[in-house]
Amino acid sequence: MPRLLLPLVGCVLLVALGVSALMYAQYDDAPGLGLIAFVLIFGGIGLGVRAVLRAKRGV
């Protein structure tokens, strides 16, 4: 479990950064920042899923 904790915390922080960037993009009307925010959010989700699957597989 401790091996899984650090990657998941990193993924949650990455998603939080993406959400905050998306909120700022809506406020500032910046479409480029909105796209970067979506990449951060979905990248964090993908890395989190990958970390859980690797932990279950035992690699």
C-alpha positions as CSV (number, residue, x, y, z in Angstrom):
1,M,0.0,0.0,0.0
2,P,2.7,2.6,0.7
3,R,4.1,2.0,-2.7
4,L,0.8,3.0,-4.2
5,L,0.3,6.0,-2.0
6,L,2.9,8.3,-3.5
7,P,1.8,7.9,-7.1
8,L,-1.8,8.4,-6.2
9,V,-1.1,11.5,-4.2
10,G,0.8,12.9,-7.2
11,C,-2.1,12.1,-9.5
12,V,-4.5,13.8,-7.2
13,L,-2.3,16.9,-7.1
14,L,-2.1,16.8,-10.9
15,V,-5.8,16.7,-11.2
16,A,-6.2,19.5,-8.7
17,L,-3.8,21.6,-10.7
18,G,-5.8,20.9,-13.8
19,V,-9.1,21.8,-12.2
20,S,-7.7,25.1,-10.9
21,A,-6.2,25.9,-14.3
22,L,-9.6,25.1,-15.9
23,M,-11.4,27.4,-13.4
24,Y,-8.9,30.2,-14.1
25,A,-9.2,29.6,-17.9
26,Q,-13.0,30.1,-17.6
27,Y,-12.5,33.3,-15.6
28,D,-9.8,34.7,-17.9
29,D,-11.4,33.4,-21.1
30,A,-8.3,31.6,-22.2
31,P,-9.1,28.6,-24.5
32,G,-5.4,27.5,-24.6
33,L,-5.2,27.2,-20.9
34,G,-8.5,25.2,-20.9
35,L,-7.0,22.7,-23.2
36,I,-3.9,22.4,-21.1
37,A,-6.1,21.9,-18.1
38,F,-8.0,19.1,-19.7
39,V,-4.7,17.4,-20.6
40,L,-3.6,17.7,-17.0
41,I,-6.9,16.3,-15.7
42,F,-7.1,13.3,-18.0
43,G,-3.4,12.7,-17.8
44,G,-3.6,12.5,-14.0
45,I,-6.6,10.1,-14.2
46,G,-4.7,7.9,-16.6
47,L,-1.6,7.8,-14.5
48,G,-3.7,7.0,-11.4
49,V,-5.4,4.1,-13.2
50,R,-2.0,2.9,-14.5
51,A,-0.5,3.0,-10.9
52,V,-3.4,1.0,-9.5
53,L,-3.2,-1.6,-12.2
54,R,0.6,-2.0,-11.8
55,A,0.1,-2.3,-8.0
56,K,-2.5,-5.1,-8.5
57,R,-0.3,-6.9,-11.0
58,G,2.7,-6.8,-8.7
59,V,5.2,-5.2,-11.0
